[in-house]
Amino acid sequence: MSSPPVAAPARAASKGGTLYIPSLDGIRACAVMLVFAAHAGLRGLVPGEFGVTVFFFLSGYLITTLLRIEHEQTGRISFSAFYLRRVLRIFPPFYLALAAATLLAAAGALPQGPQLRPDALLAQALYLTNYYVVQNGWWVGHAPGTWIFWSLAVEEHFYLGFPLLYVLLLRLTPSRRRQALLLAGICALVLAWRLVLVLALGAPRDRTYVATDTRIDSILFGCLLAVAANPLLQATRVTARRWLWLWVPAATAGLLVSFAVRNPQFQQTTAYTLQGICLFPLFIAAIRYHDRGTFRLLNLRWVKFVGVLSYSIYLVHPAILWGVTWWLPAPGAVQAAAGLALTLGVAYVIHRAVERPAARLRRRLSRVIAPAAPPAGAGRAEAGPAAAPPAPPAPMPAGTTTTR
């Protein structure tokens, strides 16, 4: 029996020195809208917390893809260039949003929040919000709407450590299969650690939801995809029909199971792993078959535009929703619409005034050379926003994801 035909990798492109990958901006847009909808009052209807897994997975996939391309093209990985690119991408919008929310809270423009504490602000500035929340709770010391910075802490910890781990993997074994097995082993260890914390030690939900040591596997699953079955870099013998009509529906069904089973122990442990596994075929199909079926929607111009703004949307929307809730006496739907309009406006200003100038500096540091032909509906190859937290006490709307 003959082997099935090999399908070529998806094509990336370079525009203005930036690597583009199909559908990624669209995925960011969907994830950040899940976050927004959940925070705007639809948490019971929208799986907002799933956004954290999507953003984490996307970050792991994208960062590892960029490191892999750099190593294959240059034979090395520049730590200094990597960390400086991350600083330019993450820090300017983050510290602007943190300073603005803190000053507004101190001035009384974001009323009824917790009393601000210097140690809480220091924890946020040092990307330790997640462990501060574990120790002190959601409602201690932070400006309203800035609790969500816990997920940026998880991602920043990943950025600090993963390049070193990846170089170590490259030196230990040139085999991508073995690299993937080692990454899968780490994911299994993280799941085992969550099971110990929850089943043996009775850890509360926040401990497993926000801590880096219990959520890092959501990012590492994306790294695993980038190493083992990267749709941008590797061919596949699996037919398009099988991807689109077998694996994508199976993955969707798996995600629905992860949402439907409300057992607290399952949600605190295995749900994160199940969601990470199910994202494999969805990302592969979205990137490889971006011009087919519903995946085309991810590459519509206006959807990609929301994805471009997603990091700034993520950073500012909770504080904006908080302020709108207090200062606009109107039905919830009107408040949500006003909050969305204001969020998009503020995010656009931050994108133009802060993110784009920083992006020009990042491009000068890029060590990745992309293929020349741009695919239809490509998305920017930047790591995506992280996600938002579970619901703090009312009146804060609750929900879930970077960007990078």
C-alpha positions as CSV (number, residue, x, y, z in Angstrom):
1,M,0.0,0.0,0.0
2,S,1.4,3.4,-0.9
3,S,1.9,6.1,1.7
4,P,-0.5,9.1,1.7
5,P,0.8,12.2,0.0
6,V,2.8,14.6,2.0
7,A,1.3,18.0,2.5
8,A,3.7,20.9,2.5
9,P,4.0,23.2,5.5
10,A,1.9,26.4,5.6
11,R,3.7,29.4,4.1
12,A,4.8,32.2,6.3
13,A,5.6,35.6,5.0
14,S,7.6,38.7,5.8
15,K,6.1,42.1,5.8
16,G,8.2,45.0,6.9
17,G,10.6,42.5,8.5
18,T,7.9,40.9,10.6
19,L,7.1,37.2,10.4
20,Y,3.5,36.5,9.6
21,I,1.6,33.2,10.3
22,P,-1.9,32.6,9.0
23,S,-4.8,32.9,11.5
24,L,-2.8,33.9,14.6
25,D,-4.3,37.4,14.7
26,G,-7.8,35.9,14.3
27,I,-7.1,33.5,17.2
28,R,-6.0,36.4,19.3
29,A,-9.2,38.3,18.4
30,C,-11.5,35.3,19.4
31,A,-9.6,34.8,22.7
32,V,-9.7,38.4,23.8
33,M,-13.4,38.7,22.9
34,L,-14.0,35.7,25.1
35,V,-12.1,37.5,27.9
36,F,-14.1,40.7,27.4
37,A,-17.5,39.0,27.2
38,A,-16.8,37.1,30.3
39,H,-15.7,40.2,32.2
40,A,-18.7,42.2,30.8
41,G,-21.1,39.9,32.6
42,L,-21.4,36.7,30.5
43,R,-19.1,34.5,32.6
44,G,-21.9,31.9,33.1
45,L,-22.5,31.7,29.3
46,V,-19.0,32.3,27.9
47,P,-16.0,30.1,28.7
48,G,-13.9,33.1,29.4
49,E,-11.3,31.2,31.4
50,F,-10.5,29.1,28.4
51,G,-9.0,32.2,26.9
52,V,-6.0,31.8,29.3
53,T,-5.2,28.4,27.8
54,V,-5.5,29.7,24.3
55,F,-3.2,32.6,24.9
56,F,-0.7,30.5,26.8
57,F,-0.7,27.9,24.1
58,L,-0.3,30.5,21.4
59,S,2.6,32.1,23.3
60,G,4.4,28.8,23.6
61,Y,3.9,27.9,20.0
62,L,5.0,31.2,18.7
63,I,8.0,31.8,20.9
64,T,9.3,28.2,20.2
65,T,8.7,28.6,16.5
66,L,10.7,31.8,16.4
67,L,13.6,30.3,18.4
68,R,13.5,27.2,16.2
69,I,13.7,29.2,13.0
70,E,16.5,31.3,14.4
71,H,18.5,28.3,15.4
72,E,18.0,26.6,12.0
73,Q,18.9,29.7,10.1
74,T,21.9,30.9,12.2
75,G,23.0,27.9,14.2
76,R,22.6,29.7,17.5
77,I,20.1,31.6,19.6
78,S,20.9,35.2,20.8
79,F,19.6,35.5,24.4
80,S,20.3,39.2,24.5
81,A,18.2,39.9,21.3
82,F,15.4,37.6,22.5
83,Y,15.1,39.3,25.9
84,L,15.3,42.8,24.5
85,R,12.6,41.9,22.0
86,R,10.4,40.7,24.8
87,V,11.1,43.8,26.9
88,L,10.1,46.0,24.0
89,R,6.9,44.0,23.3
90,I,5.7,43.5,26.9
91,F,6.9,46.3,29.1
92,P,5.8,49.6,27.6
93,P,2.1,48.9,27.3
94,F,2.1,46.9,30.6
95,Y,3.7,49.6,32.7
96,L,1.5,52.3,31.1
97,A,-1.7,50.4,31.9
98,L,-0.5,49.6,35.4
99,A,0.5,53.2,36.1
100,A,-2.8,54.6,34.6
101,A,-5.0,52.2,36.6
102,T,-3.1,52.8,39.9
103,L,-3.2,56.6,39.4
104,L,-6.9,56.6,38.6
105,A,-7.7,54.4,41.6
106,A,-5.7,56.7,43.9
107,A,-7.6,59.7,42.4
108,G,-11.0,58.1,43.1
109,A,-11.9,57.6,39.4
110,L,-12.1,53.8,40.0
111,P,-14.0,53.8,43.2
112,Q,-14.8,51.1,45.7
113,G,-11.7,49.1,45.0
114,P,-9.4,47.7,47.7
115,Q,-7.0,50.1,49.5
116,L,-3.8,50.3,47.5
117,R,-0.7,48.8,49.1
118,P,2.9,49.3,48.1
119,D,3.8,45.6,48.3
120,A,1.0,44.8,45.9
121,L,2.1,47.4,43.4
122,L,5.7,46.1,43.8
123,A,4.6,42.6,43.1
124,Q,2.8,43.7,40.0
125,A,5.8,45.7,38.8
126,L,8.1,42.7,39.3
127,Y,5.7,40.2,37.6
128,L,4.8,38.4,40.8
129,T,1.0,39.2,40.7
130,N,0.1,35.5,40.5
131,Y,1.9,34.5,43.7
132,Y,0.7,37.6,45.5
133,V,-2.9,36.6,44.7
134,V,-2.1,33.1,46.0
135,Q,-0.8,34.5,49.2
136,N,-3.3,37.4,49.7
137,G,-6.3,36.9,47.5
138,W,-7.7,38.9,44.6
139,W,-8.9,41.9,46.5
140,V,-5.9,43.0,48.4
141,G,-3.8,46.0,47.5
142,H,-4.3,46.2,43.7
143,A,-6.0,48.9,41.6
144,P,-9.4,47.7,40.2
145,G,-8.9,45.7,37.0
146,T,-5.2,44.9,37.4
147,W,-5.7,41.5,39.0
148,I,-5.6,40.0,35.5
149,F,-1.9,40.8,35.4
150,W,-1.3,37.4,37.1
151,S,-1.2,35.8,33.6
152,L,1.4,38.2,32.4
153,A,3.5,37.0,35.4
154,V,3.2,33.4,34.2
155,E,4.2,34.3,30.7
156,E,7.1,36.5,31.9
157,H,8.4,33.5,34.0
158,F,8.2,31.4,30.8
159,Y,10.2,34.0,28.8
160,L,12.9,34.1,31.4
161,G,13.4,30.3,31.6
162,F,12.4,28.8,28.3
163,P,15.2,30.0,26.0
164,L,17.7,28.4,28.3
165,L,15.6,25.2,28.4
166,Y,15.3,25.1,24.7
167,V,19.1,25.5,24.1
168,L,19.6,22.8,26.7
169,L,17.3,20.5,24.7
170,L,19.1,21.3,21.5
171,R,22.4,20.4,23.1
172,L,21.1,17.2,24.7
173,T,19.6,15.8,21.5
174,P,19.2,17.0,17.9
175,S,16.1,14.8,17.6
176,R,12.9,16.8,17.6
177,R,11.0,13.6,18.7
178,R,13.1,13.4,21.8
179,Q,12.8,17.1,22.5
180,A,9.1,16.7,22.2
181,L,9.1,13.7,24.6
182,L,11.0,15.7,27.2
183,L,8.5,18.6,26.9
184,A,5.6,16.2,27.1
185,G,7.2,14.7,30.2
186,I,7.4,18.1,31.9
187,C,3.7,18.7,31.0
188,A,2.9,15.3,32.7
189,L,4.9,16.3,35.8
190,V,2.9,19.6,36.0
191,L,-0.4,17.6,35.8
192,A,0.9,15.2,38.5
193,W,1.8,18.2,40.7
194,R,-1.7,19.7,40.3
195,L,-3.2,16.3,41.3
196,V,-1.0,16.2,44.4
197,L,-1.9,19.8,45.4
198,V,-5.7,19.3,44.9
199,L,-6.3,15.6,45.9
200,A,-3.6,15.2,48.6
201,L,-3.0,18.7,49.9
202,G,-6.5,20.3,49.4
203,A,-5.1,23.3,47.6
204,P,-7.7,26.0,46.8
205,R,-8.6,26.8,43.2
206,D,-6.6,30.0,43.0
207,R,-3.4,28.0,43.8
208,T,-3.7,25.8,40.7
209,Y,-5.3,28.5,38.5
210,V,-2.7,31.3,38.7
211,A,0.6,29.9,39.9
212,T,3.4,29.5,37.4
213,D,4.3,26.0,38.6
214,T,0.8,24.7,38.0
215,R,0.0,26.6,34.7
216,I,3.2,26.5,32.8
217,D,2.1,23.3,31.0
218,S,-0.5,25.3,29.1
219,I,2.4,27.2,27.5
220,L,4.6,24.2,27.1
221,F,1.8,22.4,25.1
222,G,2.3,25.2,22.5
223,C,6.1,24.6,22.6
224,L,5.5,20.9,22.1
225,L,3.4,21.7,18.9
226,A,6.2,24.0,17.6
227,V,8.8,21.2,18.1
228,A,6.9,18.0,17.1
229,A,4.3,18.9,14.5
230,N,4.8,22.5,13.5
231,P,2.3,23.3,10.7
232,L,4.5,26.2,9.6
233,L,7.7,24.3,9.3
234,Q,6.9,20.6,8.8
235,A,5.0,18.6,6.2
236,T,2.3,16.2,7.2
237,R,1.0,12.8,5.8
238,V,-2.4,13.4,7.4
239,T,-4.8,14.4,4.7
240,A,-6.8,17.6,4.8
241,R,-10.0,15.7,5.0
242,R,-8.8,13.9,8.1
243,W,-7.6,17.0,9.8
244,L,-10.8,19.0,9.0
245,W,-13.4,16.2,9.4
246,L,-11.9,14.0,12.1
247,W,-9.4,15.7,14.3
248,V,-11.0,19.2,14.4
249,P,-14.4,17.8,15.4
250,A,-12.8,15.4,17.9
251,A,-10.8,18.3,19.4
252,T,-13.9,20.5,19.6
253,A,-15.8,17.7,21.3
254,G,-12.9,17.4,23.8
255,L,-13.1,21.1,24.6
256,L,-16.9,20.9,25.1
257,V,-16.3,18.1,27.6
258,S,-13.7,20.2,29.5
259,F,-16.4,23.0,29.7
260,A,-19.3,20.7,30.6
261,V,-17.7,18.7,33.4
262,R,-18.0,21.0,36.4
263,N,-16.4,18.8,39.0
264,P,-14.1,21.1,40.9
265,Q,-11.3,18.6,41.1
266,F,-11.4,18.0,37.4
267,Q,-11.5,21.7,36.6
268,Q,-8.5,22.3,38.9
269,T,-6.4,19.6,37.4
270,T,-7.2,17.6,34.2
271,A,-9.2,20.2,32.4
272,Y,-6.2,22.3,31.7
273,T,-4.4,19.3,30.2
274,L,-7.4,18.2,28.1
275,Q,-7.7,21.7,26.7
276,G,-4.0,21.9,25.9
277,I,-4.2,18.6,24.0
278,C,-7.3,19.6,22.1
279,L,-5.7,22.8,20.9
280,F,-3.1,20.8,18.9
281,P,-5.4,19.9,15.9
282,L,-7.2,23.3,16.1
283,F,-4.0,25.3,15.7
284,I,-2.7,23.0,13.0
285,A,-5.8,23.3,11.0
286,A,-6.2,27.0,11.5
287,I,-2.6,27.6,10.3
288,R,-2.4,25.0,7.6
289,Y,-5.9,25.4,6.2
290,H,-6.5,29.1,6.9
291,D,-8.3,29.5,3.6
292,R,-10.9,26.8,4.2
293,G,-14.3,26.7,5.9
294,T,-14.7,28.6,9.1
295,F,-11.0,29.2,9.4
296,R,-11.3,31.8,6.8
297,L,-13.2,33.9,9.3
298,L,-10.0,34.2,11.4
299,N,-8.4,36.0,8.5
300,L,-11.0,38.6,7.8
301,R,-9.5,42.1,7.9
302,W,-11.5,43.4,10.8
303,V,-11.0,40.2,12.8
304,K,-7.2,40.5,12.3
305,F,-7.4,44.2,13.3
306,V,-8.9,43.2,16.7
307,G,-6.2,40.6,17.1
308,V,-3.5,43.3,16.5
309,L,-5.1,45.3,19.3
310,S,-5.6,42.3,21.6
311,Y,-2.7,43.0,24.0
312,S,-3.8,46.5,24.7
313,I,-7.5,45.4,24.9
314,Y,-6.5,42.8,27.4
315,L,-4.5,45.2,29.5
316,V,-7.1,48.0,29.8
317,H,-10.6,46.5,29.5
318,P,-11.1,45.3,33.1
319,A,-10.4,48.8,34.6
320,I,-12.5,50.4,31.9
321,L,-15.4,48.1,32.6
322,W,-15.0,48.8,36.3
323,G,-15.2,52.5,35.7
324,V,-18.1,52.3,33.3
325,T,-20.0,50.1,35.9
326,W,-19.7,52.8,38.5
327,W,-20.0,56.0,36.4
328,L,-22.6,55.0,33.8
329,P,-26.0,54.2,35.4
330,A,-27.5,52.1,32.6
331,P,-28.5,48.5,31.9
332,G,-25.7,45.9,31.7
333,A,-25.9,45.6,27.9
334,V,-25.4,49.4,27.5
335,Q,-22.5,49.4,30.0
336,A,-20.9,46.5,28.1
337,A,-21.3,48.3,24.7
338,A,-19.9,51.5,26.1
339,G,-17.0,49.6,27.7
340,L,-16.2,47.9,24.4
341,A,-16.2,51.1,22.5
342,L,-14.0,52.8,25.0
343,T,-11.7,49.8,25.3
344,L,-11.2,49.7,21.5
345,G,-10.5,53.4,21.4
346,V,-8.0,53.3,24.2
347,A,-6.3,50.2,22.8
348,Y,-6.0,51.8,19.4
349,V,-4.3,54.9,20.9
350,I,-1.9,52.7,22.9
351,H,-1.2,50.6,19.7
352,R,-0.4,53.6,17.6
353,A,1.5,55.6,20.3
354,V,3.4,52.8,22.1
355,E,3.2,49.4,20.5
356,R,4.1,50.4,16.9
357,P,7.2,52.5,17.8
358,A,8.4,49.6,20.0
359,A,7.7,47.1,17.1
360,R,10.0,49.1,14.8
361,L,12.8,48.7,17.3
362,R,12.0,45.0,17.7
363,R,12.2,44.4,14.0
364,R,15.8,45.7,14.0
365,L,16.6,42.9,16.5
366,S,14.8,40.1,14.6
367,R,17.0,37.2,13.7
368,V,14.3,35.4,11.7
369,I,14.1,35.5,7.9
370,A,10.7,34.6,6.6
371,P,9.8,33.2,3.2
372,A,8.9,35.9,0.7
373,A,5.4,35.0,-0.5
374,P,2.7,36.2,2.0
375,P,-0.1,33.8,2.5
376,A,-3.7,35.0,2.4
377,G,-4.9,36.0,5.9
378,A,-1.5,35.9,7.7
379,G,-1.3,37.0,11.3
380,R,1.5,38.8,13.1
381,A,4.1,36.5,14.7
382,E,4.1,38.0,18.1
383,A,3.3,36.2,21.3
384,G,-0.4,36.8,22.2
385,P,-1.9,38.4,25.4
386,A,-2.3,36.5,28.4
387,A,-5.6,36.0,30.0
388,A,-7.7,37.2,32.8
389,P,-8.6,35.8,36.2
390,P,-11.5,34.0,37.6
391,A,-14.2,36.1,39.1
392,P,-13.3,38.2,42.1
393,P,-16.1,39.3,44.4
394,A,-18.8,41.5,42.8
395,P,-19.1,44.0,41.4
396,M,-16.0,43.1,39.2
397,P,-17.2,41.3,36.1
398,A,-15.2,38.1,35.8
399,G,-13.7,35.9,33.1
400,T,-10.6,34.6,31.7
401,T,-6.2,35.8,27.8
402,T,-1.3,37.4,26.3
403,T,-0.3,39.1,24.2
404,R,2.8,39.0,23.6
